[in-house]
Amino acid sequence: MRRESDSALNQLSQAVIGAAIEVHRELGPGFLEIVYEEALCQELKARQIPYVRQAPIRINYKGSPVGEGKLDILVAGRLIVELKAVDQLAPVHKAQVISI
């Protein structure tokens, strides 16, 4: 059963990557993240891929809630998409994703 789950997640990831590549082909570089986020959401919708934009998440510390964050895009309730409009990823960008 786990293989089916992994396979489904891989297929979902590939579909989202395809959508992101299409956005990049159309827009190219140089825009703010919000522009790419809107375009990617439109592309996901066109491909009938379910998503939630700016999905809230609770942040806990030792089992107690201490705050709230937001995911750029949560796809199918399983895949987190964190958008960056930068020339190069910095360690802090990786830390943002890992800490979720």
RACOR-V976386 format. One record per backbone hydrogen bond with DSSP energy under -0.5 kcal/mol. NH is the residue of the N-H (numbers start at 1). CO is the residue of the C=O. Records with the same first field share a line. If there is no record, write none. Layout:
NH = CO / CO
This chain:
5 = 1
6 = 2
7 = 3
8 = 4
9 = 5
10 = 6
11 = 7
12 = 8
13 = 9
14 = 10
15 = 11
16 = 12
17 = 13
18 = 14
19 = 15
20 = 16
21 = 17
22 = 18
23 = 19
24 = 20
25 = 21
26 = 22
27 = 23
28 = 24
35 = 32
36 = 32
37 = 33
38 = 34
39 = 35
40 = 36
41 = 37
42 = 38
43 = 39
44 = 40
45 = 41
46 = 42
47 = 43
48 = 45
49 = 44
50 = 48
52 = 74
54 = 72
55 = 52 / 71
57 = 69
59 = 67
60 = 58
61 = 64
64 = 61
66 = 59
67 = 59
69 = 57
71 = 55
73 = 81
74 = 52
75 = 73 / 79
76 = 50 / 74
78 = 75
79 = 75
80 = 78
81 = 73
82 = 80
83 = 81
86 = 84
93 = 90
94 = 90
95 = 91
96 = 92
97 = 93
98 = 94
99 = 95
100 = 97
